[in-house]
Amino acid sequence: MAQKPCGMHPEDIKAFICKTWGTLAAFSVAKGRAPAAASNAIRQPSYSHPMAQIIAKEMGKQPYDVWPDFYHPDGTPVPCRIGRTSTAASGVAHRQNEVAA
């Protein structure tokens, strides 16, 4: 059975950016983003696909090479909201309880 690719470790990504830019905040601001954008994208890659793509481009890699769990090999993001079903009671059932009371 083939093993799933694991991608890069977040600390390796941080180290690369910090060696080049000094801090994650300086990198984010230089790219025209909020100071916490790079940190959020590294910690949670599905949080900001555009920032994750900027980070991968800075490293000279494709997003799939850095985060294979969150990107398809062609570079498109994997949807993060697959198969969600509502657990809330429907309005009809709620109204039935009011009428019966």
N, C-alpha and C positions, 0 to 999 in steps of 0.2 A: 504494500500500500504506500502511495506517495505521501510524503510529509508536506504539510501546509507551510508555505514560506512565512517566516516570522518577522521580516523587516528589520529596521534599525531600532536600537534601543534609544529611548528618549534622551538619556544622558549623553549619548554620542552625538545626537542632533544638537543639543544645547552646547556641547563642547565645540562643535564645528562653528556655530554661529558666534559664540563668545570669543573664539580665537580670531575671528575676522572682524567682528563689529564691537567687541567689548562687552556688551550686555544684550539681552534679548529685547529690552525696551528700546535701546538705541537702534537695533535692527528694524524693529516695528515702525518706529517713527521715521527712519530713513526711507522706508518703503511706503510711507503715507498712511499708515494705519495707527490705531490706538496703541499706547505703550504696552498693554497686556496682550495684544493680539498674537504675537509669536508664542508666548507662554501658553495661552489657551489652545492654540493650534497643535502644539507639541503634546500637551497633556491629553487633549481630546481631539484627535484629527477630524472627526466628523463635525466639530464645532464650527469651523470656518474652512471650507474647501478652497476658497481663493487664497487664503494665507498659507495653507498647507502646500498649495501649488507654488507659491512664491518661495517658500522654504526649500522645496525640492529643486526648483530651478537654480536657486543660489548654490545648492550643493552639487549641481551638475548632474542630477538624477531625475528620473521620472517619479511622479507621486506613488506609483505602484511599487517601485523599488524601495521607497522609504516606508510606506504604510500599505502593505499588500492586503490587509484585512479591510481597508476602507476604499480601495480603488480597484477597478478592473485593469487588466494588463494594457488596455488601450488608453488608460488615463482618465476615464470617466468615473465619477464617484459612485460608490455602492449606496443605494438608498438605505437610510438608517431607520425608516419607519415601515418595516415590512410586517404584514400580518397582524396589525393591531385590531382588537375588537373592543367595543365599548362594554364596560362592566356596569354602567349606570342603568338604573331601572327606567323603562320607557315611560313616557308621559301618560300613555293610555292606562297602564296598570296603576299608576298613581291616582288618576281620576276615578277609576273604579273603586278604589278604597274610600274616596271622599263620598261618592254616591251611596255606598252601602252603609256609611256611618250615620 
